[in-house]
Every structure is written in structure tokens, then in C-alpha cells.
Amino acid sequence: MLTINTLRPYVKQFFQRADIFLLVLCTLCSIFGILMVDRAVTGMVAGGWNMSAPSKYIAVQVFSMFLGIGAFVLFTVIDADILGSQWKILCVINVLLLAALIVFGQDDGTGNRAWIRFAGIGIQPSEVVKILYIIVAAKQMTYIKEHEDINGFLSVVQMVGHFVIVFGMIIVVSSDLGSATIIMLIFLTMFFVLGVRLYWFALGGAAVAAAIPLLWNYFLKDYQKKRLIAPYDPSIDPDGWGITWQTTQSKLTLASGRLTGVEEGHRTTVFTGKHTDFIFSVVGENLGMIGCIVVVILLMVIIIHIVHIGLQSGRLFDMLICIGVAAAMAFQTFINIGMCIGITPVIGITLPFFSYGGSSMVTMYGAMGLVSGVKYKLKPEHFALLY
């Protein structure tokens, strides 16, 4: 029978060995984000948008944060090696999650069939797939590094083949260009850190260049094409009232905040997605440039800390997991902020821990739990002797 006395040693051990600093940083970001989501949805209602029960959005976000903290604890205490050893099961789960979108997938308003909704609850399978892909890719790359030549043709084909399957399923099944892009960037980062020779990247770049016409003509929809080139071609939407409307409004919102933010009662810019993909503009509107800098610093500290944990782990598998998580964080942050200021295409990328979205919140905490688990486990004996 579990009692407080029997649990006390385990709780003490958790706080001694887990990455509490990382958990505190993530929780600070989440609370900060919840406050900004509240400002966003309240402003949208005041601006005349039909947002039923704005408090519901806050309740969902708070619940997701606590659920995410639970995922952090769970993935901290479960050794990632155990998860990696079950890579076949994880691959099946990824396929089933993406295949479920064929039958149950729903449009989230962006043209992407990326959501499964039931009983008022929405789940974005690609968020879970992202984390499972990092674990499986780290396991695969570690095995190849230890048993094969990582620059051998068959080795590269195996790693690239795994990526292409996941990337292709996301594009074909859900047309979710944002999630597919993050998966690609995670793979390229882990691939580079593994030590694969640069000539493979050159060959890959040539292959991608050759495949672009095929993707452009047969897989991307017209609105996706326009979104991709709109930031670099003003003629796509010269007045800013079409495909770039959200970005135009986001830039106006950011500019209105100036250094310290707009005074209460003077916020007027309202547009769809303000509480999700464009939450950074809400920060700028309410807290100005100072608030935006604080957000960037918080996320950068998390990313640098994750990389540090990976480099100190002493094991390739653990390092690759940390690098994969750091890459997801870094690229999501860069692309999301780029969307808000108009330098990257609007492809549905959330700002980690800040944007509204339960799936994103919970899975990001789970990813942080994997990193915390690297610190939680005891270092290999041969590595400990070096320090």
C-alpha cells in the first residue's frame, strides 16, 4: 500500500536527480503564455469576434500545463533506453496516429487535415509523432554509428528512408507543411551532429532541388504555394488583405506596442490566430519590445540548457535525443517569430509553451521530460571518471 512515507524517498530522489531548473523555466514560460492567451482571447471578444466562453481557452491551457508537468515527470523517470528498445512499437504508433487522420482527421481552419476531435477535445497527432520520431531516430542513428559506417550508402539510405516515410505521411495524409518542416529540420540537425560527411548533404540538397518541381506541382495546394513565397514576393498580396493578412495584422500589432506595450483599453488590432500562431505579437502589443526580448531569452536559455545536458550526457543516444529536442525548440521558435514579423511563411508553427494548444503544450513538456531523464539517469562509469 502506497503511503506518504513510502513515497517520500522517491519524491526526494526525483527532486535530487531530475532537471528541476528546466521544469521551472518551462512552467514560467507556460504561465507567461497563459496570461498572453487570456489577453488575446479577451481582446478578440471585445473586438467583436465570436469567441464563446473565453475562460474555456484559459481552462484548457491551464489543464494542459498540469497534464504536461505530469508528462515531464513520467518521461523523466522512464529511461529513454527502454523507449528506444521498443522502437518497432513506436514506429507502429506513429503510422497509426497519422493513418487515423485519413478517417478521423478534421480541418483546423488552415486547410490542413491535421486534427482529430471527439467530445470537444482536439488532438494533433503530428505533435506526438514529432517526439516519437526523435526517440526512434536517435536509436537508429546510435545503432548505425556503433555497428556500421555512418557514411556508407546503405547506412545513409536507412536513416534518410526513415525520415522520408514520416515526412511523406505527414504531407500526404494531412498536408501539414509546418509539422513536416520541423521533422525535416530535426532530422538534418541530428544527421549533422551524428558526424555524417558534408558531401551527403550536398547530394541531398541536389535531390531536393530535383524533387521540388514534383512537390510543387502535385502535392502543394495553391494556398500553400502562395504562403511559401508571399514573404519574399510582395506582388502575391500587395495590399496585405489576402494571403498575408494575418502577417500584416501581426506586424501592426507588434509595432503598436513599441518599447513597453499599449495601455489597457487601447488595444484595437484583432485577427484570427492571435492566441495560437501569433501569440508573439500579443506579447509585443501588451509588453512591447521588452516583453518580446524576455520571451526570446527564456526560450534561448531552455534551448542552450538542453544542448548542454546532451553534451554532458556521455552517451550518443542521450545526446541525440537532446539535440533533437533542442532542434525542435529552436526551429519552432525561429519560424514562429519569423511568421509574426513577416520573414518566414505562415505554415502553422506554434511558439513553444506560449501558443494556445493542448497537444503542443503536453508533448513539449514530454520532450523536456526526455531531456530531464538524460540527467536523471546515472552517468556511465567510464564517463564519470573523466569529471
Summary of the structure (lengths in Angstrom):
residues: 387
radius of gyration: 21.4
end to end distance: 40.5
largest distance: 69.2
contacts: 1285
relative contact order: 0.16
helix: 73%
strand: 3%
